[in-house]
Structure formats: C-alpha cells, structure tokens
Amino acid sequence: MRVACLNIHAGRCGTGANRASLPEIADLLRSVSPDVCLLQEVDRRMPRSGFADMSAILARAMQRDGENEWFFAFGAALSLGGFAQYGNVVLSRQPFAAVQRLALPASGGEPRGAVGVTFGGDKPVAVWTTHLGLRSEWRESQLLALADAVNADARNGFAVIVGGDFNAGWDAPETQMFASTTGLFPATPDAPTFPALAPAHRIDFLLAAPGTTVIDTGLISDANASDHALIWADFSAP
C-alpha cells in the first residue's frame, strides 16, 4: 500500500501568490501513484473557494483513464451553518470497510478533528489523518484523544497508519508522548516539510504500527501546489 500525505492549504499555492492550485495538487498526488491519500485543510462548499467540494474534485482527478472510481471520506473540523465545511479527507482506490470521524479537543483554539478508515482483507489496516493545533497544550490533548482511537484499532487487530500535519516536530513532548503511547514510528524521511517554498521544519508525518515494513519513502516539495511538501511511503502490513 502506497500512502501519500499532504496539507493542501485550502487549495491554494505556497508561493505567496494565493493562487488556486487544485490542478497542481492533483498532478502532485498522481505523480507518486498512491493507493491512499491523506489530506488536510480541505474545503467543502466554503465561500472562499467558490463553494467547491474539494474532496469530490480530487477523487475524480485521481481516477485515470480506464480506472475505477476513487472513494473519499471527509471529516469536518469546522462547519459554517451546517453547509460549508473545512477539515481532513482520506482518498482511496479501494472502498472503505468503515469510517470514523473524531472531534479533537479544541480547548479554546480552532476546532480540529481526525478521520479514520479501515480496509478489510487478510491484513486489515486502519488509516487515520489529522491536523493538529498551533499550541503545544492543544496538541497534547488532541493527541491523547487520537491515541485512544488508534489503540482501540490496534486492539481490534488492525495495523495502524497515521498521517497528517502535526504542527510540531518529532522531538516535541506531545509528539513523543503520542509515539510512546501508541508505539507508532515515523515512516517518512527525516527532512523538512514546511514551508514548501524553502522547507525548514519537519511537521508533517506518516507514522506506522510496530511490525509494519516500510519498503520505500519519499518527499516532494512543490510550492505551486501547496505550502507543505508531499510525503509518501510504501507499507507492507505485518
């Protein structure tokens, strides 16, 4: 399973021009031929992005000629009037066995959330994506809640993969707490992911469960698509 992870910056480039960039995002995702895409900062019917449903647009864009449709699971972190939403999404070549949507503690900050999907088969897999808050105390409570969900999946026999924009480095106390609580380890290169124009900070991660084999990994920084780099990894579940 090849998993790609990207904060799409609400469909805007990372060059500073504030240019709409969904076609470039789709090209970037397709360039690594993923099976699953974990996306953050996704707009759904938001006025600022022309009321576009970015989940559906990108799912259609991932479908190459002759391929079956792609599936998506959107999880809103923020809703405006029950119509316009902003959050995280999982795109997949394969249908999901189940979808979980988790509201994370905000503690007075911007609402955050996570969305998780499961895939059946001989080696069942649970995949989560999230976008954490800007303050360490917010991230700590959010990661504690996510750890509970991840550990529940592990107890149910799923190999777990988590990806997203953590807004913190690997050595941050809250990130280390999450790793020690879940046993997940980083599966992508130890290289900066933000800002895409001149990467200086590693804040985007793909994490895998103990026993998972990471076959290959990569990172592509394209500011014409987003202000974050895309990271990807090939996994073989235990």
N, C-alpha and C positions, 0 to 999 in steps of 0.2 A: 504494500500500500504506500503510495507516494502522497504525502500531505504537504500542502503549501499554506503559509500563514502570512497575512498582510493586513495592516491597518490602511484602509483605502481613503482616509481623510475626507469622508463625505463626498467622494467622487471628485476631488479637486487635486490638481498637481501640487508638487512640492517645490516648485521653482520660485515661489513668491508671486507669481502672476495671478493666482487664484482662478486658474482656468479649469473648466470642466474637463475631466480626463477619463470618463468611463471606458472609451475605446482603448486608451492606452493601458488602463488597468486590466481589461480583458486580454489584450495582447500579452501583457506581462504574465498573467496567470497561465495562459495557454502555452507560453514559451517553455514552461517546465513540465508540461504534460501530467498534471496532478490527477489523482483519483478523488481527493477530498481537498477542499479549500476552506480555510478558517479565516473569516474576515471580520474586522472591527470597524467602527464608525461608519455604519451602513445606514443610509437614509431610506425611509419608506414613506412616500407621499408627503415629504417635507416641502414647505413653500420655497425654501432656499435652493432646492434642487429641482424645481419645476414639477413637483408632485410625482416624481418618478419613483417607481418601485425598483430600487437598485438590485435587490435580491433576484427578482424575476428577470431583469435585463441581463445580469451577469450569468444566470443559469442558462439563458438562451444563447448567450455569447460563447459559453463553454462547449456547446453542442456543435461538433464539427460535422461536415457533410457525411451523411450515412450513419451517424451515431444515434443512439437512443437519447431521449431527453435526459437532462440533468435534474436533480432534485435539490430542494433547499429547505432549510429550517431556520426561520428568523426568530430571534429573541429580542424583544424591545426592552431597552434600559430606560427609555424616556418616551412618553406619549403625550401628544398635544391634542386635547379634545377627543381622544379615543380614535383619531383618524391618522394624523401624522405621527410617525414613529422614527426612532433612532436607536440603533443597537448593534447586535452581533448576528452573524449568519454562518451556517455551515452549508456549503455546496458539495454535491456528491454525484459521481457517476451511477452509484447504486442506491436503491431506495433504503430508507431507514427502517429498522425494526421498531424503534421507539424514539421519542423526542422528549427531552426535559428542558424546561425553562426555569432558571433560578434567578430570583431578585436578590442582589447582594446588598448588605448594609451600606447605607449612604452616610449616616452619622452627620447630616447637615450638608454634605457635599453633593455634587452632581450624581443623580441616580446611576447605578451601574448594575450589570447583570451578566449572566453566562447562559449559554445554550449548549446542551449536550445531546449527542445522538448515539445510538447503538446500532451495530451491524451484527447479524447472526452468522451462522455457519459453524464449521468445525473449530475455529478460533475466534470466538466472539470478541468484538472490540467496542469500547466506548470512547468517543472523541468529544472533547469539550473545547469551547473557545470563550474568551473573556477579554474585557478591557477594564483595567483597574483604575482606582482614583489617583489623584495627584499628591495626596498627603500620606505619609507612612502609616499613621494610625487608621486611616480609612482602608488602606490596602491590607493591613493586618486583619481587620475584622472581615473584609471581603474574602481573603484567602482562607481564613478559618472556616467560613461557610462553604467555600468551594471544596476544601479538603474533606469536609463531611460527605459531600456528594460523590467525590472521587473515590473515597474509601468505601462507600456503600457499593459503588460499581465493582470495585476490586473484590469485595466480599462475595459478590454475586457471580464471580468468575470471569469478568471482563478484563482484558488487557486495556489499560487506560493510556490515552494520549491527551495532553492538554496544550493548547497553543493560544497565544494572544499577546496583546500589548500590556505589559506589567507596569509600565511607568516607573520601573525600578530596576537596578542592576541585579546580577546573580548573587552578589555578596551582600545585598541589603538584608537586614534582620528578618523582615517579613517574608522575603523570598526563601531564605534559608529555613525559616520555620515551616513553610509550605512543603519544601523538599523533604525535610526530616519527618514531617507528619504523614506524608503520602508515600515516600520512597521514590518519587519521580526524579529523573535525572535529565539534564539538558542534552538534546539530541542534535542541535544545530551548531554551526561554527561559533567559536569564541571571537566574535568580530562585531564592531558597532553596527547598529541598525537604524539609527536616527541622529540627525535629520538626513534624509536621503541625499540632499544636495552636497553635504560634507559630513558623512557619518562620524559621530564622536561618542555615542552612547549605545551600549547594548541593553535594550529594554524590551525587545521582542523575543519570545522564546517558543520553542516546541519542546515539550517535556514528555518522557516516556516512562512506562512502568518497569520495575526491575524484571530482568529476564528478556526484555524486548531487544531484538537485534537491530541496530541501526546500520543499514547497508551503505548508504551514501547520504550526503547532505550538501546544501549549497545556499548561497545568498546572492541576491541581485538587487542592486540599488539603482532605481530609475526615478529621478525626480520629476520626469514628465508624466509619470503615473500617480505617484503619491509622495508624501513627505516621510514615509517609512520604507525601509528595504523589505523586499520579499524574502522569506526564509522557507526552506523546504527540506524534507527528509524522507528517505525510503525506509520503511519499517517492515520487519518480519516479526509477527506476534509470537510469544512463547507458546 
